[in-house]
Amino acid sequence: MKSKIETLAQLQQEIKRLEASCNQQEVILKQDVTSYFKQFTLAKMFKNYIFPKSKDKESNAASVSSQVLSFLLPYLLNKTIFKNSSMLTKTITTLVSGRFSSFLTLENVLSVVAEIKNLFNKKQQAPHFADYGIPPDSETY
């Protein structure tokens, strides 16, 4: 707030007002920072990681399918592709596929399967007749 200061008393009053405003803003800022850091405590982060919040049934179903995939995908990979691999390879596979499966949903998997199916089910089209001009056995020479 800009005001014209004419006397020393007005200057001292303005300094006190600004110091009070500064102290009030510091208190508000400290409260905001503490409430912000309380959102990211280790317990809350772990709880949100284990039990993600879902508002609607579709995201709940997606969460359930991703949880099933997080257990099923590492198991299938370790039993098929990495069957005779070392323990370190299986552990890394389990960790990576477990994290990757959280991004997968049933819809994503079904769309990939449908795309692969479409690649193999493309219909063979009859070859078009190619016209190369005058046939070589013609009597036009």
Secondary structure, DSSP 8 states (H G I E B T S, - for coil): ------SHHHHHHHHHHHHHHHHHHHHHHHHHHHHHHHHT-HHHHHHHHHS----SHHHHHHHHHHHHHHHHHHHHHHHTTTTT--HHHHHHHHHHHHHHHTT--HHHHHHHHHHHHHHHT-----------SS-TT-S--
